[in-house]
């Protein structure tokens, strides 16, 4: 894709943020948009944000469940960037004006102590490079109106990133079996769903290995100190003003967030 189109599509999504309302999907503007081109739009957007003073603090992985991949007709996850203005403190109230059409999901977050440079990164490499893991909530959001997205749309839109919350207690990777780590996810005190680490490609660290290898295609690597959201362990739940979300993880502890009315 030529640079003019990359810039134009990035500006199209940026307009949604400025106006506070969703825009039409990029795949309606260009039915032939490829996944590789969509990543170029994402990278251009992130470059603009970094140049304006924001800082990359990590990455997120999406579409790690087979159900979500089937829904969008793909056979691999996608990824986006985490920026320093996306961080929400555990238990904090979020002004609903910060989001457009949020959905919340429970995940395991990795904090790295070593760089991970693909290709050929393995699950074992990820575990060795991880300082600790934490329970997390990801507030996914879309700049595309009514979540009318195909894979290319969500990739271009920074993998539908919004905000994220880290909670619980840091644990070393040898202190739990993440593939068997369960979570119970609540909305306003009612159980919405449950999940287990194996829902994310069999093991959350496998998702991080995929990410490290995917990033190598763009000359990017995971860096020590970065936070990696490894993918949802259960279905995302729509959020409305006044809603309170709470996830309880076996061994890892709890994490919560509330939206203002």
N, C-alpha and C positions, 0 to 999 in steps of 0.2 A: 504494500500500500504506500502511495506517495505521501510525503510529509504533509502536504496541504490537507489531505483527507484525515490523517492522524490528528492534526491540530483541530480541524473542524469538528471531528467526533468528540474529542476531549472537551472542547468548548461546549458542545451540546449537552454533555453530562454535567459539566460545571454549572451550567445555567440552572439546572434543577436545584443545586445547592443554593445558589444565589436567590432564586425565586421561592424556594421552599415548597416546590411541587414537582411531581414526576414529569418526565418528558417521554417522547415516543422512543421505542426500541431502535437501536442502531441497525438491527437486522431488517427493519422496515425501510430505513434509508438506503441500505445496501444489502440486498438479499444474498450477495456473494461474499460477504464479509467472512474471513477465515479466522480460526482461533489464533493463529500467529499474529494476524493483523490486530485482533482484539487485544492481545497482550501488549502490542506496541502502543495502543491507545492508553492502556493502563499505565505503562511505564512513563509515557509522556505526562500524564496527569500527576503521577507521583513526583516526577522531576520538577514540575511547576510548583508543587506544594513544598518540596525541599528548598527550592530557590526562594520561596516566600518566607522561609524561616522555620518550617516544621522539620521534625526529625524522625527518621525511620527507627523504630524500636523493635521491630519484629516482623513476622509474617503470619498469615492465617491460611489454613487449608480448608477448602470446601468440597462438597460433593464426594465425601469419603464413603458414604453408604451406598450399597447396591441399589436401594430403592430410589434414591435421588438421582443416581446415574441413569437408571432406567427411565425415570420421569423426563429427563432432558435428552435422552437418547445418546448418551456418551458412555465411554468405557474407562474413563480416568478422572481423577479429581481436578480441581483448579486451585489457584492460589491468589492471594492479594497481600498488600503491604499493611502493616500496622504503624500508625503515626502517633507521636506523643500526645496529640490532642484527642485521641480516641480512648485514653485510659480513664476508667471510672473507679473510684474507691469502693471496696467491699461495703455493702449496706447503704451506699449513697443514693440520694434521690436525683434522678435525671430530669431536667426540664424537657417536657415533650417537644418543645420547639427545636430541640437539637436533632430531632429525627423526622423522617418523612412517613414511613410505613414499616415500623420496626417489628421484627420477630426475634424471639429469644431462644437460645439453645444452650445446652450444657456440654462442656468439653473438658479435656485434660490439657493443661498448658505445660509446655516444656520451657525451661530456662537453660540456655547453653553456657558451658564453661570453656568450650573449645570451638574453633571454626569447623564447619562441615562443608567440604568442597567436593561437588560432584564432577563427573559422573561416578558411578560404581559405589556410591555410599550404601551401606547395608543397615539393617535394623540394629545389628550389634554395634556398628559405628555410632549410631545415634545414641544408644544407651551409654556408651563410653564417653560421649561428648556432652552429656546432659548433667548439669549441676544439680537440678532438682525439678520436681513436677508439682503442680498446684491445681486445685479445682478452678474452673473458670466458667463464666457466662459470656457468650458472644451475643451482642445485639446486632443481628444482620439487618441491613437496610438496603433499599434499592432506589436509585435515582430514576428508574424506569417506572412509569405510571402503572399502577395495579399489578406490579410484579409480572408484567407480561414479557417474560424473558426467555431467550434461548441461551445456550452455553456462551456464545460469542458476546451476548449482551452483558451477562454477569461478569465474564472475564474482563471486558473493557471497563466495567464499573467497579474495578478493584475487588472483584469476587464478592460484590454486594456487602462490602465491609461497612460497619457503622461504628460501634463502640465495643469495649470489652471490660470485664471485671475479673480480677484475680482475688481469690480468697483462700480460706482454709489454712493449712500448715504445710510448709515445704517438706517434701519427702524425697530421699534419694531413690533412685530407680530400683535398687536392690531391696527396698523396704516393702515393695508390693508387686503383685502380678497385675500389670495394667490391663492385660487382655481380659482378666476376670473382675476388674474393678467395676462395681455397679454404681448407678446413680438413680436417685428418685427426684423428679423434677416437679415443682409445685408452682401454681399460679393462684395468688390470693388464698393460699392455704389449702388448695385442692390439688390432689395429685393429677398431673396432666399426662405424664408418661414415665417410663423407666427405661434404662439402657445399660449397656455394658461396654467395656473397652474394646471387645472383639468386634463391635459394630463398625469400627473405623478400620477398614481393610484388614481385620483380623488382630491388629495390635496398633495402638496409637503411634508407636515409634516407627512402624512401617510407613505411615503417612508422612512423617518427617523425613524419612529416607527418600521417599518419592519426591518430596519438595526439593531437597538438596540436589537431586539429580535433574529435576526439571529446570531449576534455576541455572544450572550449568549451561543450558542451551542459550541463555541470555548473558552469559559472562558474569553472573551474580553468584555469591555464595553466602551461606548462613554464617553469622559472626557470633563469637563469644559474647554473652550478655543479652542476646536477642531473646524475645519471648516468641514462642511458636504455638499458636492455637491449632491443635492437631486434628480437629474435625468433630462434628456433633456426634454424641453417643445416643441421641434420641431426637425425635421430631421437633422442629422449630414451632414455637407457639406465638400467635399474634399478640401484640401488646397494644393496649389502649391507655389513655390517661388515667392515672390512679392505680394501675396494676402493680402488684408486687410479685416478684419472681424469686424463687429460692431453690437451690439444688443441694442435696445432701449426698455426698460421695462416701462410699465405704473406704475407710482408712484415711482418705485425703481431707475430710472435713466438709465445710459448708461455704457457700457463697451466695450472696443475694443482692438484689437491686430493686429500686422502686421508681416508677415514673410519676411525675407531678400530675396533678389534676388540671 
